[in-house]
Amino acid sequence: MGPADLHTSAAHIRDAFEELQTAWLDASQHWNDGVSRSFCENHLEPLGPVVKLALDSMSRMSGLVDQMHRECES
């Protein structure tokens, strides 16, 4: 992975977030009380939009880096 390999980094973030969601789904089957709901509302639910924004930004940045490389090579 090179310094500008944003595709790989984004894939790692996406995979980690999916793994977190799967783990939470499993945990919430056994831990379902006020504390678990509070944890989900305060810590897990806010992550979704933040992760999406980060992945979208990384995708745009990757496109710009690719364009920069093409322009520098020509």
N, C-alpha and C positions, 0 to 999 in steps of 0.2 A: 504494500500500500504506500503510494507516494504521498507527499505533503498535500497535494491538491486532489486526492482521491476521495471526493465527497460522496460518490455513489456508495462506496464500501462503508464509509462512516454512517451514512444515512440508513443503510441496510442494518447495521449493528443497532442503531437506535430503534428502528422499527421492530426488529426481532426482540430486543430487550423489553420494549413496551408491550408487545404481544405476550411475551412470557410473563410479565407482571400481571397483565389482565387475566391470563389463565390461572396463575397462582392465586390471585384474589378471588376468582370465581370458586376455586376449590376451597380456599380458606373460609369464604363467606357461607359455605354450606355447613360449616361447623361452628362458626363464630358469627352469631347474628343477634346482637344486642345494641343498646344505645351507643356504646363505645365504638363498636365496629361500624355502625352507620355514620357516626361522627368522623371516624378515621377516613372512611370512604369519601364523605362529602368534603372534608377539609384538605385531604392530601391526594387522593386518587383521582377524583372527578376533575379537579383543576388541571391535571396533567394532560388530559386528552387534547384540549385546544392548544396547549403550549407545545406538545410534541408535534401536532399537525403543523403549526406555524413554523417550528424549527425545520421540519422535513421539507415543507414548501420553500422555505428560504434557502435551504441547502441545495435543493433542485435548481432554483434560479441561479444561485451562485455557481453551481457546477456548469450550467449553460454558459455563463459569462466567462468562466475560466477556460472552457473549451473554445469559445470564440476567440479569446485572447491568444491562446496557443496557435490557432489557425492563422490569425492575423500576423503573429510574429514569425510564422514559418513562411509566409508569402512575401 
